[in-house]
Amino acid sequence: MARLTALALATLVLLTGLSLSGTPARAQEDAVLLVANPDVTTRRLTRDTTRAIFAMRQRTWPDGQAVRVFVLDNNHPVHARFAKEQLSVYPHQLQLAWDRMVFSGTGQAPNRVRDQEEMRNRVANTPGALGYLEREYLDDSVQVISMD
């Protein structure tokens, strides 16, 4: 039994290593990018500011304009990638922060969207909006915000 468990563990480690070996090449093409409404004047955000905005602790853009945050559902793979790769947090950590604010009456959760097409449309048509999209969903209706 112990030998079978050790073999299963070794196989899992090997498969995990193999699946991660392709990540750097895919990372560029599968990047999840910050996108904003075209009327937003801010073009660059720090990771800390972005994290504060998505945690709903910061409610304005650096220039003072109100920010409206849009997110995909917690179990959506693009949301998970965005949270982990861009914000360096897990989706459940964001949810805990949102729940805390809602239940304490000190804030509100971000606006949820069903999919990336709805994300693009809502960001494009909502003044001060911020969200995220995979590169293939980008078009001229939204602008990409770079992150330091």
C-alpha positions, 0 to 999 in steps of 0.5 A: 500500500505504501509503495502504491501511494509513493508511486502515485505521489511520484506520478503526480509530481512528474505530471505537475512538472510537465504541465508547468513546463509549458507555462512561460510560452503560454503566459504571453498569449494567455495573459489576462489584462486590466481594461478600463472604460475609454474615458479613464485618464489613468494609463498605469496602476501599481500592483498595490493600487490595483489590488486595493481597487479590486478588494474594494478598499480604494473607490476612486482612480488616482485622479479622483474619478469614481471607479466601478469594478467588474469581475467574473464569478469566483469559479471562472478560470479567468478570474482565478488567473487574474487574481493569482497572476495579476493581484497575487491573491487567491479568489477566496481572499477577494471574496472574504474582503468583499463579504467583510465590507458588505456584512459590516456595511462599510462597502459593497462587492464589485459588479459581477458579469457572466463572461468576458463578452459581458465584461467588455461591454459593461466596461466599455459602457460604464464611466470609470469602469475597470475589469480584466480580459484575455487578449483575444477579447480586446477591441477598441471599445476598451483601453488596456491599463498597464500594471507595474 
